[in-house]
Amino acid sequence: MNNGFKDLEALEEIFIAIEVPDLNDVVILQGSAIVDLAEFQLTPQETMKFKKIFEKVNTKLAESLYKEFPASSIISEIRVKSQ
């Protein structure tokens, strides 16, 4: 396996701004998850396939959230592990 593919992680961050009319305020909800992909021993081809699936799922999630919460954002990426 290519060493570069051993040092990858999948990151997902979600931000949602919700207006609270009773308080005349906006509440920000934020969550994130990071998964070390080395655990799965993916080949470069499997990593690329996972990346495409990951992006497609998260695009659909973003579209779904946007309908209810227009001020929402999802960041999804496969990246080199943070040190």
MARTOR-127303 format. One record per residue: residue in three letters; x, y, z of N, C-alpha, C in turn; residue number from 1. Coordinates in Angstrom, 3 decimals, padded with zeros to 6 digits, m for minus. Layout:
! residues N
   code     n_east    n_north       n_up    ca_east   ca_north      ca_up     c_east    c_north       c_up   pos
    ALA          X          Y          Z          X          Y          Z          X          Y          Z   NUM
...
! end
This chain:
! residues 83
   code     n_east    n_north       n_up    ca_east   ca_north      ca_up     c_east    c_north       c_up   pos
    MET    000.844   m001.182    000.000    000.000    000.000    000.000    000.885    001.239    000.000     1
    ASN    000.482    002.207   m000.754    001.192    003.470   m000.806    001.155    004.114    000.575     2
    ASN    002.308    004.563    001.051    002.394    005.144    002.396    001.475    006.346    002.564     3
    GLY    001.262    007.122    001.487    000.388    008.290    001.574   m001.046    007.916    001.916     4
    PHE   m001.481    006.736    001.475   m002.849    006.312    001.753   m003.001    005.801    003.184     5
    LYS   m001.910    005.480    003.854   m001.969    005.045    005.251   m002.155    006.232    006.192     6
    ASP   m001.807    007.424    005.740   m001.828    008.609    006.586   m003.051    009.491    006.340     7
    LEU   m004.156    008.887    005.959   m005.355    009.659    005.647   m006.411    009.529    006.733     8
    GLU   m007.235    010.559    006.807   m008.376    010.542    007.714   m009.562    011.168    006.998     9
    ALA   m010.745    010.767    007.402   m011.982    011.344    006.884   m012.482    012.337    007.928    10
    LEU   m012.802    013.533    007.478   m013.265    014.594    008.366   m014.637    015.049    007.926    11
    GLU   m015.517    015.260    008.903   m016.823    015.840    008.626   m017.131    016.846    009.723    12
    GLU   m017.498    018.049    009.301   m017.902    019.092    010.237   m019.256    019.631    009.791    13
    ILE   m020.135    019.825    010.746   m021.466    020.343    010.454   m021.697    021.605    011.292    14
    PHE   m022.191    022.650    010.632   m022.531    023.907    011.295   m023.966    024.248    010.921    15
    ILE   m024.772    024.569    011.914   m026.154    024.955    011.660   m026.463    026.182    012.514    16
    ALA   m026.984    027.217    011.876   m027.433    028.410    012.594   m028.955    028.352    012.669    17
    ILE   m029.481    028.430    013.884   m030.925    028.347    014.093   m031.396    029.620    014.781    18
    GLU   m032.378    030.256    014.160   m032.938    031.462    014.755   m033.927    031.069    015.847    19
    VAL   m033.797    031.686    017.008   m034.693    031.434    018.138   m035.524    032.706    018.333    20
    PRO   m036.736    032.734    017.751   m037.551    033.949    017.781   m037.857    034.451    019.190    21
    ASP   m038.146    033.537    020.125   m038.498    033.957    021.482   m037.356    034.709    022.153    22
    LEU   m036.136    034.360    021.802   m034.969    035.010    022.401   m034.395    036.101    021.510    23
    ASN   m034.959    036.232    020.296   m034.434    037.180    019.329   m032.924    036.978    019.155    24
    ASP   m032.549    035.721    018.966   m031.136    035.359    018.904   m030.933    034.214    017.906    25
    VAL   m029.694    033.964    017.599   m029.328    032.850    016.727   m028.422    031.916    017.516    26
    VAL   m028.712    030.628    017.443   m027.905    029.619    018.114   m027.126    028.863    017.044    27
    ILE   m025.843    028.682    017.285   m024.989    027.945    016.360   m024.760    026.542    016.924    28
    LEU   m025.094    025.532    016.127   m024.820    024.146    016.490   m023.646    023.686    015.638    29
    GLN   m022.710    023.016    016.257   m021.521    022.564    015.539   m021.148    021.166    016.003    30
    GLY   m020.751    020.331    015.078   m020.286    018.989    015.413   m019.236    018.567    014.405    31
    SER   m018.356    017.686    014.845   m017.339    017.193    013.919   m016.973    015.759    014.271    32
    ALA   m016.469    015.074    013.273   m016.010    013.698    013.448   m014.801    013.476    012.560    33
    ILE   m013.820    012.759    013.092   m012.630    012.402    012.329   m012.413    010.903    012.491    34
    VAL   m012.221    010.213    011.364   m011.980    008.774    011.370   m010.639    008.506    010.706    35
    ASP   m009.773    007.782    011.406   m008.468    007.389    010.872   m008.694    006.258    009.874    36
    LEU   m008.398    006.500    008.605   m008.659    005.498    007.575   m007.638    004.363    007.574    37
    ALA   m006.522    004.522    008.267   m005.524    003.450    008.349   m006.136    002.197    008.972    38
    GLU   m007.100    002.381    009.844   m007.776    001.267    010.519   m008.373    000.284    009.510    39
    PHE   m008.749    000.771    008.320   m009.442   m000.050    007.337   m008.522   m000.648    006.278    40
    GLN   m007.269   m000.266    006.286   m006.272   m000.788    005.344   m006.779   m000.751    003.905    41
    LEU   m007.261    000.397    003.485   m007.807    000.555    002.144   m006.696    000.649    001.102    42
    THR   m006.938    000.054   m000.048   m006.026    000.223   m001.174   m006.259    001.622   m001.750    43
    PRO   m005.359    002.119   m002.577   m005.603    003.424   m003.212   m006.933    003.462   m003.986    44
    GLN   m007.274    002.370   m004.663   m008.534    002.324   m005.413   m009.738    002.369   m004.466    45
    GLU   m009.656    001.632   m003.369   m010.746    001.640   m002.386   m010.874    003.016   m001.739    46
    THR   m009.754    003.658   m001.500   m009.778    004.997   m000.914   m010.479    005.973   m001.844    47
    MET   m010.182    005.902   m003.138   m010.823    006.798   m004.102   m012.327    006.510   m004.195    48
    LYS   m012.698    005.248   m004.154   m014.118    004.881   m004.194   m014.824    005.386   m002.932    49
    PHE   m014.191    005.198   m001.774   m014.766    005.694   m000.523   m014.950    007.203   m000.583    50
    LYS   m013.967    007.903   m001.125   m014.045    009.365   m001.222   m015.261    009.784   m002.036    51
    LYS   m015.508    009.118   m003.161   m016.664    009.456   m003.999   m017.976    009.191   m003.265    52
    ILE   m018.061    008.053   m002.570   m019.268    007.725   m001.804   m019.472    008.740   m000.679    53
    PHE   m018.412    009.048    000.059   m018.432    010.001    001.168   m018.931    011.362    000.685    54
    GLU   m018.409    011.832   m000.436   m018.817    013.133   m000.970   m020.286    013.123   m001.390    55
    LYS   m020.725    012.035   m002.015   m022.112    011.959   m002.473   m023.087    011.934   m001.300    56
    VAL   m022.794    011.134   m000.287   m023.648    011.074    000.902   m023.725    012.447    001.575    57
    ASN   m022.599    013.106    001.694   m022.585    014.397    002.377   m023.232    015.506    001.560    58
    THR   m023.189    015.414    000.242   m023.910    016.373   m000.593   m025.405    016.229   m000.356    59
    LYS   m025.881    014.995   m000.298   m027.307    014.754   m000.054   m027.712    015.191    001.357    60
    LEU   m026.830    014.974    002.337   m027.101    015.433    003.696   m027.189    016.958    003.734    61
    ALA   m026.277    017.620    003.064   m026.287    019.087    003.021   m027.570    019.604    002.373    62
    GLU   m027.987    018.984    001.273   m029.231    019.388    000.614   m030.428    019.217    001.541    63
    SER   m030.457    018.116    002.268   m031.549    017.848    003.198   m031.581    018.880    004.329    64
    LEU   m030.432    019.145    004.922   m030.366    020.128    006.011   m030.732    021.526    005.523    65
    TYR   m030.302    021.867    004.320   m030.540    023.211    003.799   m032.030    023.516    003.669    66
    LYS   m032.836    022.491    003.395   m034.283    022.705    003.284   m034.868    023.228    004.587    67
    GLU   m034.407    022.687    005.704   m034.915    023.077    007.022   m034.117    024.222    007.638    68
    PHE   m032.811    024.221    007.384   m031.902    025.209    007.984   m031.029    025.828    006.899    69
    PRO   m031.518    026.908    006.253   m030.755    027.507    005.157   m029.341    027.971    005.568    70
    ALA   m029.157    028.267    006.831   m027.827    028.675    007.297   m027.104    027.461    007.875    71
    SER   m026.885    026.465    007.015   m026.160    025.277    007.454   m025.025    025.004    006.480    72
    SER   m024.021    024.314    006.985   m022.851    024.009    006.172   m022.290    022.663    006.600    73
    ILE   m021.852    021.891    005.615   m021.190    020.623    005.898   m019.856    020.628    005.178    74
    ILE   m018.813    020.355    005.915   m017.471    020.239    005.340   m017.080    018.773    005.451    75
    SER   m016.753    018.182    004.327   m016.352    016.775    004.297   m015.103    016.666    003.454    76
    GLU   m014.119    015.983    003.981   m012.911    015.814    003.188   m012.124    014.594    003.639    77
    ILE   m011.360    014.069    002.708   m010.366    013.055    002.999   m009.048    013.800    002.958    78
    ARG   m008.296    013.746    004.035   m007.077    014.553    004.105   m005.969    013.773    004.812    79
    VAL   m004.770    014.312    004.688   m003.625    013.749    005.418   m003.873    014.015    006.905    80
    LYS   m003.567    013.043    007.736   m003.815    013.156    009.181   m003.191    014.427    009.750    81
    SER   m003.909    015.037    010.670   m003.378    016.172    011.422   m002.312    015.656    012.376    82
    GLN   m001.302    016.423    012.567   m000.222    015.996    013.475   m000.512    016.439    014.885    83
! end
